[in-house]
Structures are given as C-alpha cells and as structure tokens.
Amino acid sequence: MAAIPQQGPYDHLSNGKLNLTQIRLIATHRLSRYIGNLEGPKCIIWDPAVLSGMNLVVDPDFLKELGVERMQQLPNVDFKANVRHFVFIVKPLKNVVEEVAHALKGIRDVNKDRHINAIILCVPKKIDLAQKWLSTPQYKGILSAMHDIGFHLYPLDGDLMTLNLRSTFQDLHIDKDPTPLFNIASALMDIQSVYGPIPKIVGKGPNAAKVAEILFQMRESLYPNGQIPSDCIPQLSSVILIDRSVDLLTPLFTQLTLEGLIDEIYGIEENFAIFPAESFSEEVKKALGKSYNEVRQECKIKLTSNDDLYSNLRHLHVTAVGSYVKRQLTEISTYFSTDVQQMSIPQMKEYTQELPLRILAKQQLSKYSTVGVLVKNETQKDEFLDFLYAQQDLRHGDCGDKPLPFIEACIRRRADLNQILRLICIQSLVNNGLKPKLLDYYEKEILQMYGYQFLTVFTDLKKAGLLAVQEGGGKAFQAVKKQFRLLTETKDHDPDDISYVHSGYAPLSVRFIEMLTRSHGIHEFAEQLKLLPGPIVEKYQTIPKGLVKNKTRRDEKPIVLVFFIGGCTFAEVAALKFLSSFKDEAEYVVATTSIIHGKRLMRSFLDRAPKSEHSSYVSKLKEGKGNPRVRGQRRN
C-alpha cells in the first residue's frame, strides 16, 4: 500500500517558479551566525511584531539545534530563567526599546550572583537612537552586543513574499517616514544576491521612483564597479514596482475570491486562519490534531499550496467554489463505490495503492467544503450584501456628489464605522474628491454619532489621499476607468478577465501590469499613465557578459517580480495568477510590504485615534463586529 507522502513545514516555498526556500535560508543562516556561536543554554525574548514574521521561516526544532531552551515574549519576561544567554529579537522602535531596557534591568538585578549575558538582534537593522540608549553604563556587564539581522523578506508561499511591514502605508503617507523605502531596496538587494541581478526595473508612482533611486545608490556604494557580484544567471527578467498610492481603490473594494474573503472575514495570519469548530466533522477535527482547540471550539487551518485542493480553490470566485468541490466529491464517491469483488488482481492492487491518498483527499474535501460553506454563508448575510452593493453602485458612478442615502442610514444607526469610512473613501476616490460641503457633512455626522476622537482619523485619511476636497471637477476616475478597462463583465465561474476577482472590476494595479507585459515597453501607453499619479520608472542594470541568459525557449516564460509598496490584496495575487495561466504571459512572483484589504486598511487608521470612552466601540471594530444592519439598494 502506497504511503501518504510526508510534507515538511516549508515545502510550499519550492512550489513556484522561484525556489523561495533560498530566501528562508537567509534568515536561518543569519540567526545561526549570532545565536549558534553562544555557548550554553539560551532564552529568546521575542518582540511579538517580529515573531509573527519569523514563524514563517524558523521552526522550534531549528532553534533547539542552536541551544535555545526557552522562548518568551515582551513585555512579560521571566527574569529568573535558568539560562546563560538572553537573546532579544526585536524591532528597534521606541516603545519596544523601553520594554527591552526594563527587561535588561530586571535580568541584571535578579541574577547578581551569576554571570548572565544578553545580546540584541534588531530586525531588520538597529537604529542610532536605540543603540545610544542601550549602550549606557547601566547595562554594562550584561549587554554584550547589538547586531543587525539584516533580514527583510518572509516567504508566504511559492510565489508570494512579504516584508511584514504593516504600517508602511501610514509611515509613508501620514508620518512621512521613508524608512520602509530603504527596507524595500535592501530586500531587492537580497533577492538579487540569491537570484542574480535584475536587468530591468519599471514602475509607477512617487515611492516606486524613490525605491529605484535608493536601489541604484546602494548598488553604487556597495559595489564601486556598479555590478552586483553574483555567479548566478539572472532568473528574473524584470521587477515592477507598484506604489499603492497609484491605486487606492482596489484594496477598498471587497474581494470575492475564496482566499480574499477568508482574509476579510476570518483573517489569515502566518498562513493560518481560525474557523468555528462546530461546522467541521469529527473526522476533520481528529485529523487536525493540535490545530483543533476543543476548549475554544476553534479549528486552525493552514492555507498554503502544499495542499493541492486549496491551491486549486484559493483563487476561484467564491460562487465557483461549490461546483468545483462538487465535481471532486463525485469523483471520490465513484472511487469508493467501486465493486472491489469484480476487480482483477492487478486492478485491486492499483486500487489499494491509491486508497490512502483517496482517504486523505476525502478528508481535505470535507474540510474545504466546510470552509467554503462558512464563507458563502457570511456573503449571503444582509449586512455583507448591503455594503457590497453600495460599493458596486459607487464604482459605477451612481452617487455623484450627493450624500449616499445608504451611508446616511448607516451613520444614523451607528453601523460598523470601518465599513462606513470605507464607502466614503470610495466615493471620494471615484469623484476625484468630495465637494467641501459634502465632506464636512459626513465628518460632522460621524463625529456626533461616534465621538470626536475620530477627528484625527479624518485628518489622517486626507493626508493619505483616501479623502480629498474635490478640485476642478470629478471626471478623472471616469477617464481612468475607460482607458484601463476597469469595468469589464466576465463570468465568475469561467472567467476570461482579471475583473472576476471583484465581480466585474479589474484591479488597476494588475491591469497596469497586464498592459506593461503585453507591450514592447512602458512608452507604448505613456498617455494613459499620465492619468495616474507620480512619475514613470524605467531603469536598466548592466549584466556581466558571462551571466547574460540565452534567449528563452518559446515555451519558457519570463519570470517577473511584482513589488507592492504599501501592501497588496489576495485578490491582486489571484488576478496575477490568472494572468500567468495564459501562454503569452509572464510568470509572476509577488513581494509586498504586507497583505492588506479594506477592513484592515481602515482599522489601521482607526487604531491611531485617541482612546476615549468609545474605546469599547473601537475594540468591537477590531473584532469586525458591526451594529444594526441596514438595507441598501442592490445592483442587478
């Protein structure tokens, strides 16, 4: 009987056109360099913000091999841990540095009778303020070193990487902090050190231009001859830099792919999503093992391409999931209903060899059909449909410059503020801003109903360009919509256009990529690009003659890296995967500062609001809980 093939925790990283296992090895090598050389038992103290990314590349067994006996998280540190070395792995932010300082004092005071050593590893790099503060005499004798890990990228799957920089959009557009741009350029240098120099760099938007400039400056400062030392033939034909500010609308629209909706409804963190357990069969719960929490009645499910079924389901429109699963169930049922007694000996041998895999496939079908049903049930609720139809009305231009009755009704009933702000931002973007009177009206109504602490949220949304005062008419989006064919009808079950990911709306970011890769250069549609904000980027790097790749075979697709500056959605990833399915298209690998969607984007602004008596309401927003539902006009 054939055994079920055992899969490692990181096998999915080698499932794409680039083997992203090599990116993971950068992290393990750098951790080995600093932790492996310390003799004696060690305790790692994690910054929670770092741990969420490191879980994607480092497993407990690897850390045990380095002599790590305990792991803790800031700020709750056991100062009496019976180890010789305390290793802090942190982002050097002010509040984190304060927590590290407090922990160092506690460790020093509690362990006066024995020699204790502490080191700090900064992700991705240390900053002068942190180094200056922690290098004061009071930490002498316990803190021996502070190092840069210099690791930037965390692979999520075989064709997707993240920098895990969740505040990038706010850093760049509200706080005017350019640090993420240097991290992105450093990540691109890491990619080139592994996969060879990238011949062509193109993009659109002010931050795309800045990243390209920083990248070339880094290359010149590190390598005076201007060439990145590598004996690797370039595996990437180009990199496309997408500044999120060029396409602010796409993340605001509800994603309608299975993976996008799982992220919006349940949240996907470190490739896992948590679902209510009562919907799953006992067989599935048993198969999940420790991932089934009986006390909390939760099932934690890993969502990667290691699972062939999920790999086929993840990018489907949610309405197409049921029919796909049904076809697979029919096939499985046919197999198990076969009369074994009527088989010949060779047929029976083949049947029994397939049996373990078929049993596993049956379990997987049960698991993902349940996930599909849970998501579908959420999408059929009145609240979900009302907001979805309101978004569709707005993108079709049905609102003009008047208050949207549905938004007014939601405000009066104190519905989910996250969703309301999302709709107001969409209305602003499709109308090239809101007339001052309308913007003031929305702002006044929300502040009166939800609290004046949200005044700063409006200020931040304006700084980020999500809200604006209309100047010179509101026809700009209409021109963009036409020139880039953003509204394109396609079948949800058998699509022929990327617009299926939003049921008829094509992500502008991906349409730009599609036009670019199908043209002979960015100059071919330079006029259309004038409709979008920011400069055009087009730069080339000289490749050493010995590394120049011979012309690709006719059946060999070029591999293009798409780098989103400010976050991307799973719907955009699905749209790029859809493009890759065509023979004349490139294979796309995606890197992003973080995975975002409309709810997560709005939450990041609401989290910046001052805490007040309404803080309980804000905490409900974080949990995704809205207030009374309101019916809205539906689009047929």
MARLODREN-229200 format. One record per residue (C-alpha): residue in one letter; x, y, z. Coordinates in pm, 1 decimal, decimal comma. Each point is the difference from the previous one (the first is absolute). Layout:
N
 code        X        Y        Z
    a        X        Y        Z
...
END
This chain:
636
 code        X        Y        Z
    m      0,0      0,0      0,0
    a    138,9    337,6   -100,7
    a     90,0    226,1    290,5
    i   -129,7    353,6     19,4
    p    294,0    227,8    -90,5
    q    122,0    194,0    301,5
    q     23,2    375,2    -47,9
    g    236,5    228,8    184,4
    p   -120,0    329,5    151,1
    y    172,7    199,9   -274,5
    d    -46,8   -219,6   -307,2
    h   -247,9    249,5   -145,2
    l    281,9    252,4    -46,2
    s    140,9   -205,4   -287,2
    n   -332,0    -30,5   -184,7
    g     46,9    311,2   -216,0
    k    222,7     95,4   -292,0
    l    253,5    140,0    247,3
    n    111,6   -222,6    284,6
    l    -79,2    230,3    293,0
    t    157,7   -246,6    243,1
    q    320,9    190,3    -76,5
    i   -154,9    317,2    144,7
    r    -86,9   -191,0    317,6
    l    360,3   -120,4     26,9
    i    119,1    361,6     22,6
    a   -185,1     25,0    333,1
    t    121,7   -332,8    135,5
    h    363,0     71,7    -95,6
    r     -5,9    342,6    166,9
    l   -159,6   -132,4    317,7
    s    254,7   -282,4      9,7
    r    282,5    252,0    -29,8
    y   -103,3    191,2    311,6
    i   -174,6   -260,0    218,2
    g    188,8   -317,3    -92,5
    n    333,0    146,7    109,8
    l   -120,5     60,0    357,9
    e    102,7   -286,4    227,7
    g   -250,0   -127,5    252,5
    p   -381,2      2,4     35,1
    k   -185,6    296,7   -146,9
    c   -334,9    173,1     37,2
    i   -143,6    198,0   -291,1
    i   -216,3    297,1     92,7
    w   -210,8     95,7   -299,5
    d   -156,4    325,2    -99,4
    p   -352,9   -125,2    -95,5
    a     14,2    206,9   -320,2
    v    314,7   -189,6   -106,5
    l   -123,9   -341,7    108,0
    s   -298,2     18,7   -237,7
    g    243,0     12,5   -292,3
    m    266,6   -233,7    133,9
    n   -256,7   -277,6     40,6
    l     -8,4    -10,5   -381,0
    v    369,2    -87,2    -30,0
    v    120,3   -148,4    329,0
    d   -138,4   -304,3    183,0
    p     56,4   -104,0    364,2
    d    214,7   -301,7    -97,1
    f    250,0    227,9   -175,3
    l     22,4    223,3    307,6
    k     52,7   -303,6    226,1
    e    296,6    -97,7   -217,6
    l    145,0    344,1     78,7
    g    -30,6    -69,1    373,7
    v   -318,8    199,5     63,0
    e   -173,5   -147,5    305,5
    r   -262,1    264,4     69,4
    m   -194,9    262,2   -192,2
    q   -190,4    297,8    138,7
    q   -173,6    308,4   -133,6
    l     31,6    361,6    102,9
    p   -104,1    158,8    227,8
    n    -56,8   -303,4    228,7
    v    348,7   -134,1     71,8
    d     98,8   -256,1    263,4
    f    321,5    152,0    135,1
    k     90,4   -323,7    183,8
    a     18,5   -220,2   -310,4
    n    276,9   -256,6     61,6
    v    205,5     82,1   -310,6
    r    335,8    158,4    -70,0
    h   -100,1    222,9   -290,7
    f   -304,7    219,9    -59,2
    v    -49,2     81,0   -367,7
    f   -239,4    285,7    -81,6
    i   -132,4     -4,1   -358,5
    v   -185,6    326,7    -53,0
    k    -93,8    288,3   -224,0
    p    191,0    299,0    142,7
    l   -305,8    221,5     53,0
    k    -20,2    238,0    295,6
    n   -261,7   -192,8    198,9
    v    176,9   -331,9    -66,8
    v    338,2    141,7    104,9
    e   -160,7    115,2    327,0
    e   -127,3   -354,2     61,6
    v    345,3   -143,3    -75,5
    a    160,9    249,2    240,2
    h   -242,0   -100,0    276,4
    a     69,4   -369,2    -64,2
    l    377,0     51,9      4,8
    k    -21,3    173,3    339,0
    g   -214,8   -281,3    137,8
    i    234,1   -271,6   -128,5
    r    304,2    184,5    142,3
    d   -156,7     54,4    342,9
    v   -135,3   -353,7     40,4
    n    320,6   -173,3   -117,8
    k    266,9    188,6    196,2
    d    158,8   -321,8    125,6
    r     69,8   -153,4   -342,4
    h    138,5    111,7   -330,4
    i   -278,8     72,1   -248,8
    n     47,0    122,7   -355,2
    a   -253,7    176,8   -221,0
    i     11,8     92,8   -366,5
    i   -249,9    190,0   -213,3
    l    -75,1    -93,6   -361,1
    c   -181,1    277,6   -184,4
    v   -239,8    -73,3   -285,5
    p     77,9    103,5   -261,4
    k    268,8    236,6    134,8
    k     88,5    201,2    308,3
    i    -52,3    373,7     17,1
    d    234,1    254,1    158,5
    l   -247,7    106,1    271,6
    a    -47,7   -357,1    125,5
    q    372,1    -70,4     -8,1
    k     82,9    321,9    185,4
    w   -264,2    -60,4    267,9
    l     87,5   -364,6     66,7
    s    375,1     66,5     -4,9
    t    -12,6    204,5    323,4
    p    215,7   -113,0    298,0
    q   -298,1   -144,5    193,4
    y    -15,2   -294,1   -244,1
    k    375,1    -61,1      1,8
    g     84,4   -349,9    113,6
    i   -321,5   -156,5   -127,2
    l    -55,8    129,6   -353,2
    s    291,7   -118,9   -209,7
    a   -110,3     77,1   -354,0
    m   -265,8    143,2   -229,1
    h    -15,2   -128,7   -358,4
    d   -200,9     49,2   -316,9
    i   -164,2   -318,6   -120,8
    g    -35,4    173,4   -335,2
    f   -281,3   -232,6    -99,6
    h   -291,9    153,8   -186,4
    l   -210,6   -255,3   -187,9
    y   -235,9   -264,5    134,2
    p   -128,1   -247,0   -262,4
    l   -369,7    -80,7     36,5
    d    -21,9   -243,8   -290,2
    g    181,2   -106,5   -313,5
    d    -89,8    321,3   -182,1
    l    -59,6    248,0    283,4
    m    227,9    184,4    245,4
    t    -65,7    268,5    259,3
    l    222,8    243,5    187,7
    n   -250,5    -16,2    287,5
    l      7,8    380,8     24,0
    r   -363,9     60,0     84,2
    s     25,9    372,8     63,4
    t    174,2     84,5   -329,3
    f   -295,3    183,8   -150,8
    q    -39,9    220,8    309,5
    d    377,6     43,0     37,1
    l     33,4    133,0   -354,3
    h   -316,8    201,7    -40,7
    i    -82,4    128,4    348,6
    d    323,9      2,9    200,3
    k    218,4     69,7   -307,2
    d    249,1   -258,3    123,6
    p    208,5   -133,5   -292,7
    t    145,5   -295,1    196,1
    p   -218,5   -261,0   -179,8
    l    145,0    110,2   -334,5
    f    353,3    -86,8    118,4
    n   -128,0   -335,9    128,9
    i   -160,0    -72,3   -338,5
    a    319,3     90,6   -186,3
    s    198,7   -221,5    240,8
    a   -244,3   -285,0    -64,6
    l     54,0     41,0   -374,5
    m    375,7    -19,6     58,3
    d    -55,1   -326,3    192,6
    i   -209,7   -137,6   -286,2
    q    272,5     84,0   -251,8
    s    266,5   -163,4    217,3
    v   -197,1   -325,9    -22,1
    y   -161,3      5,9   -345,8
    g    245,3    215,5   -191,2
    p    -14,0    366,0   -109,0
    i   -333,2    122,7   -137,1
    p     52,4    147,3   -349,8
    k   -304,0    230,1    -10,8
    i   -173,8    208,9    265,3
    v   -330,3    166,8    -87,9
    g   -282,8    145,3    201,7
    k   -237,4    282,9     71,0
    g    -42,3    243,9    286,2
    p    214,0    226,9    218,7
    n    108,0   -272,8    241,9
    a     81,0   -236,5   -285,7
    a    235,9    265,4   -138,1
    k    160,2     51,0    342,4
    v     56,5   -375,0     50,4
    a    165,8    -27,1   -342,3
    e    224,2    295,7     83,0
    i     98,6   -143,5    340,4
    l     63,5   -340,6   -157,5
    f    246,7    145,2   -249,8
    q    168,0    205,0    274,3
    m     43,0   -314,8    210,3
    r    148,3   -183,6   -295,8
    e    248,1    280,5    -70,9
    s    105,9     35,5    366,2
    l     41,9   -374,2     56,5
    y    149,1    -84,9   -339,4
    p    209,9    282,4   -149,9
    n      3,4   -166,2   -340,8
    g   -379,8     17,7     -3,5
    q    -45,8   -374,6    -37,0
    i   -153,3   -226,2    264,5
    p    245,1   -288,6     61,5
    s   -182,9   -316,6    -92,2
    d     81,1   -315,5   -189,4
    c   -372,3    -62,0    -50,5
    i   -160,7     44,1   -342,3
    p   -288,7    244,4     56,4
    q   -317,1   -193,7     71,4
    l   -219,5    309,9     -1,8
    s    -56,6    188,7   -324,3
    s   -125,0    315,4    174,8
    v   -151,9    148,9    312,1
    i   -315,3    213,1     -9,4
    l    -31,5    244,8    290,3
    i   -360,3     88,9     85,6
    d    -53,1    296,5    228,9
    r   -326,2    -59,2    190,6
    s    -86,5    369,0    -35,2
    v    -42,0    -55,9   -375,9
    d   -292,9   -234,8     67,9
    l   -174,5     77,4    328,1
    l   -338,3   -134,6   -111,4
    t     80,7   -369,3    -41,4
    p     64,8    -81,0    369,1
    l   -321,0    181,7     97,5
    f   -221,8   -224,6   -214,4
    t   -111,1   -329,7    153,8
    q    197,5   -294,0   -137,8
    l   -213,3   -278,5   -144,5
    t    257,0   -278,4    -33,0
    l     -8,8   -274,5    262,3
    e    336,5     92,0    150,4
    g    -76,8    371,6     -3,9
    l   -329,1    -55,4    182,6
    i    159,1   -232,6    256,4
    d    245,5    281,0     75,3
    e   -271,2    267,5     21,1
    i   -242,2   -207,7    210,8
    y    224,8   -218,0    218,0
    g    347,2    143,3    -51,0
    i    303,0   -189,5   -126,9
    e    303,6     30,5    226,6
    e    328,1   -180,5    -72,0
    n   -182,3   -216,9   -257,1
    f   -259,8   -114,2    255,5
    a   -367,6     85,6     40,1
    i   -222,8    -88,9    295,7
    f   -355,5   -124,5    -59,2
    p   -284,8   -101,4    236,3
    a     39,5   -370,7     75,6
    e   -367,7    -95,4     19,7
    s    -26,9      4,0   -379,7
    f    271,8   -263,8    -56,5
    s    -41,7   -376,5     12,9
    e    153,5   -203,4    280,9
    e    226,2   -164,7   -257,7
    v    143,4    338,5   -103,9
    k     44,9    109,7    362,6
    k    191,4   -318,9     75,6
    a    219,9     45,3   -306,9
    l     82,4    357,1    106,2
    g    149,8   -127,0    325,9
    k    131,7    285,8    213,9
    s   -143,0    250,0   -248,2
    y   -343,3    -83,7    136,7
    n    -58,4    190,0    325,4
    e   -278,1   -183,1    181,8
    v    -23,7    259,2    279,0
    r    -40,8    295,7   -233,8
    q   -181,4   -208,5   -260,7
    e    230,8    127,5   -274,7
    c    167,3   -165,9   -296,3
    k    332,2    152,5   -110,3
    i     58,5    -86,7   -364,9
    k    319,6     53,3   -196,9
    l    -61,0    154,6   -342,6
    t    287,9    -56,1   -242,2
    s     69,4   -163,4   -336,1
    n    127,1   -310,0    184,7
    d   -364,0   -103,3    -19,3
    d    -87,3    -62,5   -364,1
    l   -372,4     44,9     60,0
    y     39,9    338,8    168,6
    s    248,9    101,6   -269,0
    n   -276,5    -55,8   -257,9
    l   -272,1    166,4    209,1
    r    172,0    307,1    143,2
    h    -19,3    225,1   -307,6
    l   -350,1   -102,6   -113,2
    h   -293,0    239,4     21,1
    v   -193,8    -96,5    312,1
    t   -305,4   -101,5   -204,5
    a    212,5   -249,3   -199,0
    v    132,5   -182,6    306,2
    g   -309,4   -213,7     56,9
    s    -13,8   -140,8   -352,9
    y    374,5    -82,1      4,8
    v    -30,3   -183,7    332,4
    k   -309,6   -182,6   -126,0
    r    190,9   -132,7   -301,8
    q    279,3   -125,2    224,6
    l   -247,8   -164,2    237,9
    t   -165,3   -178,5   -292,0
    e    337,4   -135,4   -108,5
    i     83,6   -118,9    351,9
    s   -343,4   -157,4     44,0
    t     44,1   -190,1   -326,1
    y    329,9   -140,1    124,7
    f   -140,9   -118,8    335,3
    s   -314,3   -145,9   -159,0
    t    202,5   -226,5   -229,2
    d    -80,5   -369,1     47,7
    v    333,6   -146,4    108,7
    q   -131,8   -355,0    -45,6
    q    -22,4     50,9   -375,6
    m    362,9    114,6    -33,5
    s    289,2   -198,2   -138,3
    i    307,1    -43,6    219,6
    p    198,3    278,5   -178,7
    q   -301,6    234,3     29,2
    m    -38,5    -80,7    368,8
    k    370,4     67,0     57,9
    e    -29,6    339,8   -169,0
    y   -314,7     75,2    200,3
    t    164,3    -77,3    335,5
    q    309,0    202,7    -91,0
    e   -217,9    305,4    -58,0
    l   -213,0    -53,0    309,8
    p    204,8    206,4    256,1
    l     16,7    297,7   -235,9
    r   -372,1    -27,6    -75,3
    i    -84,2     -7,2    371,3
    l    214,5    309,5     52,9
    a   -167,6    169,8   -299,2
    k   -339,8    -76,9    150,7
    q    102,4    163,4    330,1
    q    133,2    305,1   -182,8
    l   -322,6     31,3   -200,4
    s   -201,6    -14,0    319,9
    k    220,6    266,8    156,8
    y     -2,3    245,2   -288,7
    s   -363,2    -52,1    -91,6
    t    -75,8    105,6    359,9
    v    225,6    303,9    -37,0
    g   -177,3     86,3   -326,0
    v   -341,8    -29,8    163,1
    l    106,0    217,6    296,0
    v    125,0    272,9   -236,3
    k   -305,6    -25,3   -225,8
    n   -234,0     30,4    299,3
    e    174,0    321,6    104,1
    t    -30,0    141,8   -351,8
    q   -374,2    -65,7     -2,9
    k    -67,5    204,1    312,3
    d   -189,5    325,2    -46,3
    e    277,5    212,9    149,7
    f    261,5   -139,4   -237,4
    l   -220,8     36,1   -307,3
    d   -110,4    352,4     86,6
    f    357,3    127,3     20,9
    l    104,3   -196,2   -309,9
    y   -283,6    145,5   -210,8
    a     77,1    348,4    130,8
    q    361,2    -42,8   -118,8
    q   -119,9   -114,3   -341,3
    d   -233,9    299,2    -29,3
    l    289,7    232,1     80,7
    r    241,3   -150,3   -253,4
    h   -265,4     30,2   -271,8
    g    -26,2    372,5     75,4
    d   -353,3     -5,0    140,2
    c     72,4    232,3    291,4
    g    114,2    327,1   -156,4
    d     87,7    260,9    259,3
    k   -301,0    -49,7    226,3
    p    -19,3   -182,4    333,1
    l    -58,7   -369,4    -56,8
    p   -329,5    -88,8    175,8
    f    141,1   -337,1    105,0
    i    299,1    168,6    170,2
    e   -231,5    245,0    176,8
    a   -221,3   -284,0    126,3
    c    303,8   -194,2    126,3
    i    131,8    302,5    190,8
    r   -338,3     62,9    163,0
    r    -13,8   -361,7    120,6
    r    365,5     -2,9    106,2
    a     90,9   -287,7   -228,2
    d    360,2   -121,3    -40,7
    l    207,6    318,6    -26,8
    n    273,3   -192,7   -180,0
    q   -238,0    -79,6   -287,4
    i   -148,3    351,0     -5,2
    l    342,1    164,1    -34,2
    r     84,7   -250,0   -270,4
    l   -304,9    108,8   -203,4
    i     68,3    370,4     51,9
    c    359,1    -48,1   -120,1
    i   -124,7   -185,3   -309,5
    q   -244,1    282,7    -74,1
    s    282,1    252,0     34,7
    l    237,8   -192,0   -226,2
    v   -247,8    -64,7   -282,6
    n   -100,0    368,6     -2,6
    n    350,5    145,1     17,7
    g    -86,2    117,6    350,2
    l   -315,8    115,6    175,3
    k   -141,9    350,2    -12,8
    p     89,6    188,8    319,1
    k   -362,1     14,3    114,1
    l    -47,3   -377,6    -38,6
    l    329,1    -87,8    170,5
    d    -84,7    231,1    292,4
    y   -344,5   -159,0     22,3
    y    134,4   -354,4     24,1
    e    263,8    104,7    250,2
    k   -249,0    183,9    222,6
    e   -251,3   -286,8     -2,7
    i    261,8   -262,5     93,5
    l    158,6    208,3    275,6
    q   -340,6     62,9    158,0
    m   -102,2   -365,8    -13,4
    y    330,5   -175,4     74,7
    g    207,0    251,0    195,6
    y    235,2    290,3    -63,5
    q    309,5   -212,9     54,3
    f    -48,2   -113,4   -361,6
    l     83,4    349,9   -125,6
    t    363,5   -111,7    -33,4
    v   -113,7   -289,1   -221,0
    f   -140,0    247,7   -254,2
    t    322,9    199,5     17,9
    d    207,0   -312,8    -68,0
    l   -225,1   -120,3   -284,7
    k     46,7    338,6   -168,8
    k    378,4    -15,9     42,3
    a      0,2   -347,2   -155,2
    g   -204,0    113,5   -300,8
    l   -296,3   -224,2     80,7
    l   -214,8    306,1     66,6
    a     34,9    328,0   -185,6
    v   -180,9    321,1    -83,8
    q   -110,6     -2,0   -362,3
    e    182,6    243,6   -224,0
    g    -68,0     57,4   -367,9
    g   -285,4   -248,1    -44,6
    g    -30,8   -370,3     67,4
    k     56,0   -164,5   -341,2
    a    356,9   -128,5     50,4
    f   -108,1   -347,4    110,9
    q   -238,2    -30,2   -292,7
    a    295,8     46,7   -236,3
    v    213,2   -252,0    192,4
    k   -288,7   -245,5      2,2
    k    -34,0     23,0   -377,0
    q    368,7      1,7    -96,9
    f     88,5   -294,7    223,6
    r   -324,0   -196,0    -56,6
    l    -67,5    -27,6    371,4
    l   -367,8    -93,8    -36,3
    t     -2,2   -316,7   -207,6
    e   -273,2   -260,9     20,2
    t    123,5   -358,1     29,3
    k   -132,4   -332,6    120,9
    d     70,5    -76,3    363,9
    h     15,5   -377,3    -64,3
    d    205,1      1,3   -321,1
    p    162,5    344,9    -15,0
    d    185,6    145,2   -295,8
    d    115,7    317,4    174,3
    i    163,7     98,5    328,6
    s   -315,2    196,4     92,9
    y   -155,8   -321,5    137,8
    v    182,7     57,5    331,9
    h   -240,4    288,4     74,1
    s   -294,8   -119,1   -213,0
    g     51,1    237,5   -289,5
    y    267,9    238,6    131,3
    a    362,3    -49,3   -108,8
    p    267,6    105,9    253,5
    l    169,9    302,8   -155,4
    s    338,0   -119,4    129,0
    v    -28,6   -333,2   -181,9
    r   -146,4    155,8   -316,1
    f    308,8    223,0    -12,0
    i    223,2   -308,8     34,4
    e   -198,9   -180,6   -270,9
    m     35,5    292,0   -243,0
    l    369,9     31,0     79,3
    t     91,3   -364,6    -57,3
    r   -206,9    -21,3   -319,9
    s    164,2    307,5   -149,8
    h    348,7     67,9   -133,0
    g     70,5    252,5    271,9
    i   -158,0    242,9    237,8
    h     17,0    274,9   -264,4
    e   -277,6   -171,1   -199,6
    f   -265,4    114,9    245,7
    a    170,7    305,9    146,0
    e   -308,4    213,8    -71,3
    q   -223,4   -223,7    211,5
    l    256,2      4,5    281,2
    k    -25,2    379,9     17,3
    l   -344,0    -57,2    153,8
    l    165,8   -166,7    301,5
    p    196,0    183,6    270,8
    g    376,8      0,8     20,3
    p    290,4    -49,7   -239,9
    i     66,9   -295,1   -228,3
    v    301,0   -214,5     93,4
    e    210,8   -171,8   -265,8
    k    358,7    -95,6     80,4
    y    243,0   -266,3   -118,4
    q    288,8   -180,4    166,6
    t    304,8   -123,7   -186,4
    i     37,1   -375,5     20,6
    p    352,1   -149,6    -27,2
    k     44,5   -168,5   -338,7
    g     59,3   -339,8    155,0
    l   -335,5     17,6    178,1
    v   -214,8    118,3   -289,5
    k   -267,9   -261,0    -49,4
    n    -45,0   -148,9   -344,0
    k   -332,8     75,2   -163,8
    t   -275,8   -188,0    177,7
    r   -157,4   -296,5   -170,1
    r   -336,3     67,6   -158,4
    d   -170,8   -204,1    273,5
    e    197,2    165,6    283,1
    k   -168,9    298,0    161,1
    p    193,7    292,0    145,8
    i    -29,7     38,5    378,0
    v   -103,5    347,0    116,2
    l     17,8    121,8    359,2
    v   -288,3    232,8     94,3
    f     78,0    206,8    309,8
    f   -289,1    182,6    172,4
    i    108,7    299,7    208,4
    g   -269,8     51,9    262,8
    g   -165,6   -341,9     -7,6
    c   -196,6   -221,4   -238,2
    t   -316,0   -209,0     22,9
    f    -51,0   -370,7    -58,3
    a   -232,8     99,5   -285,0
    e    293,1    169,9   -175,8
    v    209,9   -314,0     53,3
    a   -284,6   -207,1   -150,9
    a    -25,9    236,4   -299,1
    l    374,4    -34,4    -66,1
    k    -26,0   -378,2     32,2
    f   -284,2     11,5   -253,6
    l    219,7    196,4   -243,0
    s    279,1   -254,9     41,3
    s   -235,8   -271,4   -125,0
    f     15,2    143,4   -354,1
    k    271,7   -127,0   -232,5
    d    115,5    344,7   -111,6
    e     22,7    137,7    353,6
    a    286,6      6,6    246,2
    e     20,5   -196,4    323,0
    y    -50,5    240,5    287,8
    v    158,8    -14,5    343,5
    v   -143,2    250,6    248,2
    a    179,4    186,1    277,8
    t   -184,1    246,7    221,2
    t     55,5    203,4    311,7
    s   -307,0   -175,9    147,3
    i   -328,9   -166,4    -90,8
    i   -287,0    246,0     29,2
    h   -371,0     36,2    -70,5
    g   -254,2    275,2     55,8
    k    -94,7    -95,8    353,5
    r    363,7    -36,1    107,2
    l     92,4    329,9   -167,2
    m   -279,8    193,7    172,7
    r     79,4   -170,1    331,5
    s    357,2    128,7    -22,5
    f   -138,4    354,8    -10,5
    l   -254,5    -59,5    279,3
    d    275,8   -143,5    221,6
    r    177,9    335,1    -15,0
    a   -299,2    182,5    150,6
    p     40,1    116,9    362,3
    k   -153,3   -237,4    253,4
    s   -313,7    127,5    173,0
    e   -327,0   -115,3    146,0
    h    -66,4   -146,6   -343,9
    s    296,4   -237,9     24,1
    s   -236,8   -293,4     51,6
    y   -157,9     84,8   -333,3
    v    342,3      8,6   -166,1
    s     81,0   -343,7    144,4
    k   -320,0   -132,7   -157,3
    l    113,1    141,5   -333,1
    k    328,2   -190,3     31,2
    e   -198,9   -318,6     45,7
    g   -199,1     83,6   -313,5
    k   -328,3     34,7    189,0
    g   -241,5    248,0   -148,9
    n   -319,3    145,3    141,8
    p   -356,0    -17,0   -141,0
    r    -29,1    -95,6   -364,0
    v   -143,9    231,8   -256,8
    r   -146,1    -92,0   -333,1
    g    152,8    162,8   -304,3
    q    -91,0     21,7   -365,1
    r    121,1   -302,7   -192,3
    r    148,9     -1,5   -345,1
    n   -131,1   -273,8   -226,8
END
